[in-house]
Amino acid sequence: MSELVASTMFHAQYYAQDELFRRATRDELTGISNRALFMDHLHQNIAHAKRDGSKVALIAIDMDNLKVLNDTYGHHIGDKALKTLAERFSKTIRSSDTVARFGGDEFAITLSPVNGSESAQAVIGNLIQSLKQPMVEEEQEFQLGASFGFAIYPDDAEEVEALLEIADQRMFTNKRERKKERQ
């Protein structure tokens, strides 16, 4: 086999493996981390925190009215909105943190290390500010809101599943409170 053929086969195999890894770890629509990669990062962050005595924050995000946006303007506009949200959320966190799309209109962020709940609340404040900027897609201007919840390792829980559950509970409490305020 010639060197050129061997080199070409090597590069093709490398790119195929790279593409498989990307598909296994990235959200297809937005390009940010998917749930699997996020969970891996969260487990790693907690392992580091256990060793050095630091804290990790988990933020759960549920977007409001994405279904209405899809029904009103079409799914292609909703998809563009999700991409814009992923970009805004990514710009709001540190490069060492992870933002992921869990599916549909749900996102999650892990922050490590953090000082405590104040750090999570400050990031949530920045995320809310990023949502206040209207989105413009195909000459349609709209604004989306979100409900947020968070949990801190080890203050709230020491196991990943318990942290996820606490963050989700707080997010749904936030969603209920926001609905009451709008009524």
N, C-alpha and C positions, 0 to 999 in steps of 0.2 A: 504494500500500500504506500502510496506516495505521501510525502510530508504534507502537501497541500490538502489531500483528501483527509488525512488523519486530523489535521488542524481544523478543517471545516467541520468534521464530525464532532470534535471536542467542543467547538464553539456552539454548534447547534444543540448539543446535549446540555451545555452550560445554560444557554438561554431558555431552553425548555424547562430545566429545573428552576431557574429564576422565576419564570412565569408561573409555574405551579406554586412556588412559595408565595408569590405575590397574591395569587388568587386565594390561597388558604389563609392569608393573614390580613387582607385588606378588604374593605367594603367596596363592592364593585361599582357602585354609583358615585360615591364621594372620594374614594381613594384613601380615606383615613383608616385607621385600625378597625378591624372587625371585633366581634365579641371574643373570639378565640385568642387573638393577639392581646387584647385588653386584659383578659383573665390571666394570661401568662405574665404580663407586666405587673399586674396587681399582686400576684403570688410572689414574684421576684422582689417587688417593693416591700412587701411585708417581711420577707426573709431578711432583707437588708435592715429593716427597722428593728426586727427582733435582735439582730446582732449588735447594732449600735445604739439601741434605746431611743430611736427617733419615732416619729409619727407619720402616718399616711392618711390622706383624705381620699374618699370616694364620693364623687358627685353624680347623682342620677338626674337626668333631664328628660322631661316629656314635653314635646312641642304642642302648643295649642292651635287648634283650627287648621291643621294641615289637610284634614279631610275636606273641610269647606273650601280651602284653596284649590284642591284637586277637582272638586265637583264644580266649582265656579269657572276656573280657567283651564282646566285640563291637567293631566298627570305630568306632562312635560314641564309645565310651570312649577308644579310641586317638586319635581326632581331638581330643577334649577335652584329652587329655594333651599332644598336639602344640601346641595353643593355649596351654596353661599353660606349657610349656617355652619357647615363643616369648616370652611375657610375662616369664618369669623371666630369660631370657638378655638381653632388651632392657633390663631394669632393672639388670643387672649391668655393662653397658658405659656409656661416656660417650655423650652425645647426638651427638657428632661422629663416632662409630664406627658401623659397620653390621653388623647381624646379618641373616642370610638363611637361608631354608630352601631347600636345594638339591633337595629332593624326598625322598619316603619318610621315612626317619628320619635324614636327614643335614642338618646345619646348618653354616654357616661364619660367621666373624666377621673383619672387618678393623679393625685399630686403627691410627690414625695421628694424630699422630706417637707413636712409642714410643722408649724409651731403648735397647732391645735385648731379648734373650730373657727377661730378668728381668721385664719388663713383661708379656709374653705369659704367662709362668708364673704371675704374680700374678693375672691375669684368669682363667686356667684354674682356679686355686685357688678363686676366688670363684664360678666356674661350678659347680665340684664341690660347694661349700657350698650353692648354691641347689638342687642335686639331692638333697641330704640331707633336705630337708623333704619329708615324704610328700605325695602328691597324694590328694585325695579327690574322686571323681566318682561320683555316684549311689550314695552310701553304701559305695562300694568304696574301700579305702585301699590304695595301692601306691606303690612307689618305683622309679624308673628310674635306671640308671647310664648312663655314657657313656664313650667312648674319645676322647681328644683328641690332636691333633698340631698342630704349628705350624711356620711358616717365617718368617724375617725378611729383608726387603729392606733393604739389599743384601748382608747378611752371608751368607745361604744361597744366594741367587740374585738375578739382576737382571731376569729375565723372568717374567711372570705365570704362564705354564704350568709353568715349573720350580718356582716357589714352591708352586703347587697340588700338584704331584707330590711334593715334599718333605714338605709338611704331611700329605698322604694317607699316605705311607710311614710317617711317624712315628705317625700315628693307628693304622694297622694294626699296627705294632710294639707300641704301647700296648695294643691290643685283645688281641693274643696273650699279652702278659705278664700282663694281668689274668685271662685264661682260665686260665693256668698257676697263678696264685695261688689261684683258686677250686677247683682240683682237689685 
